[in-house]
Amino acid sequence: MKSRQEIMARAAEDPSFRSQLKSDPKGTLERELGGTMPADIRIEVLEETPAHVYLVLPTPESKELTADELAGVAGGGCWIGTSAGCSFVTTS
């Protein structure tokens, strides 16, 4: 399963992939990760410039994993993302 760092590195090197992420971030990530994210998860791609920098703060709430989420993490076949108050787990 690809890590967040691998997705970011590919977007930095592959203009076509970067464009797909910008136009359809959720669909692109679902295809890349081989899973479906919950319908209520919103993915937003922000592109920094030398004059415009983003600081992403973690959610102030900690989230306990459900038994299913924990099983996915323990199995090593998942991708967990948290950002701007949302979290999700996809399993292969």
C-alpha positions in Angstrom: 0.0 0.0 0.0 1.3 3.4 -0.9 2.1 5.9 1.9 1.2 9.5 1.9 4.9 10.4 1.2 4.9 8.2 -1.9 1.7 9.9 -3.2 3.2 13.3 -2.6 6.5 12.3 -4.3 4.7 11.0 -7.3 2.6 14.2 -7.6 5.9 16.2 -7.5 7.4 14.1 -10.3 4.4 13.3 -12.5 2.5 16.3 -14.0 -0.4 14.1 -15.2 -0.9 12.5 -11.7 -0.6 15.9 -10.1 -3.4 17.2 -12.4 -5.6 14.2 -11.6 -5.1 14.8 -7.8 -6.0 18.5 -8.3 -9.2 17.8 -10.4 -10.5 14.6 -8.6 -8.5 14.1 -5.3 -10.8 11.6 -3.7 -11.3 9.4 -6.9 -7.5 9.5 -7.6 -6.6 8.4 -4.1 -9.2 5.7 -4.1 -7.8 4.3 -7.4 -4.2 4.6 -6.1 -5.0 3.0 -2.8 -7.4 0.4 -4.0 -10.1 1.3 -1.6 -13.2 3.4 -1.1 -13.3 6.2 1.3 -16.5 7.0 3.3 -18.9 9.3 1.4 -18.6 12.1 4.0 -14.8 12.4 3.6 -13.7 15.4 1.6 -10.2 15.6 0.2 -8.8 19.0 -0.8 -5.6 19.5 -2.6 -3.7 22.7 -2.0 -0.8 23.7 -4.0 1.8 25.9 -2.4 3.7 28.7 -4.2 6.7 30.7 -3.0 4.2 33.4 -2.0 1.4 31.2 -0.6 2.2 28.6 2.1 -0.2 26.3 3.9 0.1 25.1 7.5 -2.1 22.1 8.1 -2.9 21.7 11.8 -3.9 18.3 13.2 -7.4 17.9 14.6 -7.5 18.8 18.3 -9.6 15.7 19.0 -8.0 12.4 19.3 -9.9 9.5 17.6 -9.9 6.0 19.0 -9.8 3.4 16.3 -12.7 1.0 16.0 -12.0 -2.7 16.1 -12.2 -2.9 12.3 -9.9 0.0 11.8 -7.4 -1.4 14.3 -7.5 -4.8 12.5 -6.7 -3.1 9.3 -3.8 -1.2 10.8 -2.5 -4.3 12.5 -2.6 -6.2 9.2 -0.4 -3.6 7.6 -2.6 -3.4 4.5 -4.1 0.0 5.0 -3.5 3.7 4.5 -4.5 6.1 7.2 -4.9 9.8 6.6 -5.9 12.6 8.9 -6.2 16.2 7.9 -8.5 19.1 8.7 -10.7 17.3 11.1 -11.2 14.1 9.1 -9.7 10.7 9.3 -10.2 7.6 7.2 -8.9 4.1 6.8 -8.8 2.2 3.6 -8.0 -1.4 3.4 -6.8 -3.5 0.5 
